[in-house]
């Protein structure tokens, strides 16, 4: 039976349980997507002339993205923060050169004592029941120069048709928010961030990654060829169209307004 997110379970607790019970699978899944997400950080910083000393990731999970940022030398001092005990333990044992902190980043009382240059919030907002409260707390309680926030866009035309057949909120990824570029940027602006730059891109997984996801999520056999068509074949030949109609990733570089 295909896995799904338990209805009524918070995004925070969903991941705490996921890391506890399926840590190795999540480590590998996050590793496979880290290069694209680090590309976002690297490109947005470079395009806007930022050469940061400190880079902190909120909701770092098992550290795939921040590890890739460190490998590329995108800053000099790195920190990773997550709530899930299993993820934090993994970070401390396996991610080198990164200061690790356990904290509930969704709490309005969460704050960082020291100023930082770059704050990375990669594929976190779509998991939150109250994303505006979270973003407002980030702006108010953390002293940062710029932040890079990335989400998937899953409220596009064809995705809406798909949702008529399969409820979107009952999903293995634990997503509870579904965005278009406009709705995401409205959310960011409503939390009083100024958008300086943006990156929109369509990640195209390898055939091996599609097989991995198919097995990880315990999907029925017929889903694998459909995944190959919708997530690899069509994107390879109609990337721009598919990004507008079905799925893509959207990131913004912001400063406090």
C-alpha positions in Angstrom: 0.0 0.0 0.0 1.3 3.4 -0.9 2.4 5.6 2.0 0.6 8.8 2.9 0.8 11.5 5.5 -1.4 10.9 8.4 -4.2 13.5 8.4 -4.1 15.7 11.6 -0.4 15.2 12.2 1.6 18.4 12.1 4.4 18.7 9.5 6.9 19.0 12.3 5.7 15.7 13.9 5.4 14.0 10.6 9.1 14.5 10.0 10.1 13.6 13.5 8.4 10.2 13.0 9.7 9.8 9.5 13.3 10.4 10.6 12.8 8.0 13.5 11.4 5.2 11.4 12.9 5.7 7.9 16.1 7.6 8.5 18.2 5.8 5.9 15.6 6.3 3.2 15.2 10.0 4.0 19.0 10.5 4.1 19.3 9.1 0.6 16.2 11.0 -0.7 17.5 14.3 0.6 20.9 13.6 -0.8 19.6 13.1 -4.3 17.9 16.5 -4.3 20.6 18.5 -2.6 22.6 19.6 -5.7 19.6 21.4 -7.3 18.8 23.2 -4.0 22.4 24.2 -3.4 22.4 25.5 -7.0 19.7 27.9 -5.9 21.7 29.2 -3.0 24.9 29.5 -5.1 23.2 31.2 -8.1 21.2 33.7 -6.0 24.2 34.7 -3.9 26.5 35.1 -6.9 24.0 37.1 -9.0 23.6 39.5 -6.1 27.2 39.9 -5.1 26.9 38.2 -1.7 30.0 36.5 -0.3 28.8 35.5 3.2 30.8 34.5 6.2 28.0 32.7 8.0 25.2 30.5 6.5 22.5 28.9 8.6 19.8 26.5 7.5 16.5 26.2 9.2 14.8 22.8 8.9 18.0 21.2 7.8 16.8 17.6 8.1 19.8 15.3 7.7 22.0 18.1 6.3 22.1 17.3 2.6 21.7 20.9 1.4 24.0 22.5 3.9 26.6 19.8 3.4 26.6 20.6 -0.3 26.7 24.3 0.4 29.8 23.7 2.6 31.4 21.5 0.0 31.1 24.3 -2.5 32.5 26.9 -0.1 29.5 29.1 -0.2 30.3 30.5 3.2 32.9 30.1 5.9 30.8 29.2 9.0 27.8 26.9 8.8 25.0 26.0 11.2 22.1 23.6 10.8 18.9 23.6 12.9 16.1 21.0 13.0 13.5 19.8 15.5 13.5 16.0 14.9 15.8 14.2 17.4 16.8 11.5 15.0 17.8 14.1 12.3 19.7 16.1 14.9 21.6 13.0 16.0 22.4 12.1 12.4 23.6 15.7 11.8 25.9 15.6 14.8 27.4 12.2 13.9 27.7 12.5 10.1 27.9 16.2 9.0 31.3 17.7 9.4 32.2 21.3 9.9 28.6 22.4 10.7 27.3 23.6 14.1 24.1 21.7 14.9 21.2 22.9 17.1 17.9 21.2 18.0 15.0 23.7 18.1 11.4 24.1 17.1 11.8 26.6 14.3 8.0 26.9 14.0 7.7 28.4 17.5 7.0 32.1 17.6 9.6 32.3 20.4 12.4 30.7 18.4 15.3 33.1 18.0 19.0 33.1 17.2 21.3 35.2 19.5 24.0 36.0 16.9 23.6 37.8 13.6 24.1 35.7 10.4 24.7 36.6 6.8 22.5 34.1 5.0 19.5 32.1 6.2 18.4 29.2 4.0 14.9 27.8 4.3 14.7 25.1 1.7 11.5 23.1 1.2 10.2 23.8 4.7 7.3 26.3 4.2 5.1 23.8 2.3 5.2 21.5 5.4 3.9 24.1 7.9 0.3 24.6 9.0 0.9 28.3 9.7 3.6 29.5 7.3 2.9 33.2 7.7 3.4 32.9 11.5 6.7 31.1 10.9 8.0 33.7 8.4 7.0 36.6 10.6 8.8 35.0 13.5 11.9 34.5 11.3 11.9 38.2 10.3 11.3 39.4 13.8 13.5 37.0 15.8 16.6 36.4 13.6 19.1 39.0 12.7 20.1 38.1 9.1 21.2 40.0 6.0 19.5 37.9 3.4 17.3 34.8 3.3 16.8 32.3 0.6 13.4 30.5 0.7 12.5 27.7 -1.7 9.2 25.8 -2.2 7.7 23.5 -4.8 5.0 24.9 -6.9 2.1 22.3 -6.8 -1.0 24.4 -7.3 -0.6 24.7 -11.1 -3.3 23.8 -13.6 -2.6 20.2 -14.3 -1.8 19.5 -10.6 -5.2 20.9 -9.7 -6.9 18.4 -12.1 -4.8 15.6 -10.5 -6.0 16.8 -7.0 -9.6 16.1 -8.1 -8.7 12.4 -8.2 -6.2 12.2 -5.4 -6.5 14.4 -2.3 -3.2 16.4 -2.1 -3.0 16.8 1.6 -2.8 13.0 2.1 0.7 12.7 0.7 3.9 10.9 1.6 5.9 14.1 1.4 3.9 15.7 4.2 3.0 18.8 2.2 0.1 20.9 3.6 0.6 24.1 1.6 0.4 24.2 -2.2 1.6 27.2 -4.1 1.8 29.0 -7.4 4.6 31.5 -7.8 2.2 34.3 -7.1 0.6 32.8 -4.0 4.0 32.0 -2.6 5.4 35.5 -3.2 2.2 37.0 -1.7 2.9 35.0 1.4 6.5 36.1 1.6 5.5 39.7 1.1 2.7 39.5 3.7 5.4 38.5 6.3 7.2 41.8 5.4 10.0 40.5 3.3 11.3 42.3 0.2 12.0 40.1 -2.7 15.3 40.9 -4.3 15.7 38.0 -6.8 14.1 34.7 -7.7 14.9 31.4 -9.3 12.4 29.1 -10.9 13.6 25.7 -12.1 12.3 22.2 -12.9 14.3 19.4 -11.4 14.5 16.3 -13.6 15.3 13.1 -11.6 17.3 10.3 -13.0 15.6 7.0 -13.9 17.4 5.5 -10.8 16.0 8.2 -8.6 12.5 7.5 -9.9 12.9 3.8 -9.1 14.2 4.8 -5.6 11.1 7.0 -4.9 8.8 4.4 -6.2 10.2 1.8 -3.8 10.6 4.3 -0.9 6.9 5.3 -1.1 5.7 1.8 -1.7 3.8 2.8 -4.8 1.9 0.4 -7.0 3.7 -1.0 -10.1 1.7 1.0 -12.6 2.9 4.3 -11.0 6.6 3.8 -12.1 6.0 4.3 -15.9 3.6 7.2 -15.2 6.3 8.8 -13.0 8.8 8.3 -15.9 6.5 10.1 -18.3 5.4 13.0 -16.0 8.6 13.6 -14.1 11.3 12.8 -16.6 10.2 12.4 -20.3 7.9 15.4 -20.6 10.2 17.7 -18.5 13.1 16.8 -20.8 11.2 17.8 -23.9 8.8 20.5 -22.6 10.5 22.0 -19.6 9.1 25.5 -19.8 5.5 24.3 -20.5 5.6 21.7 -17.7 7.0 24.3 -15.3 3.9 26.5 -15.9 1.3 23.7 -16.0 2.3 20.9 -13.6 5.3 21.3 -11.3 8.5 23.2 -10.6 10.6 24.7 -7.7 10.5 28.4 -6.9 13.0 30.3 -4.7 13.3 33.9 -3.6 16.2 35.8 -2.2 14.7 38.3 0.4 15.7 40.9 2.9 13.6 42.2 5.8 11.3 45.0 4.6 
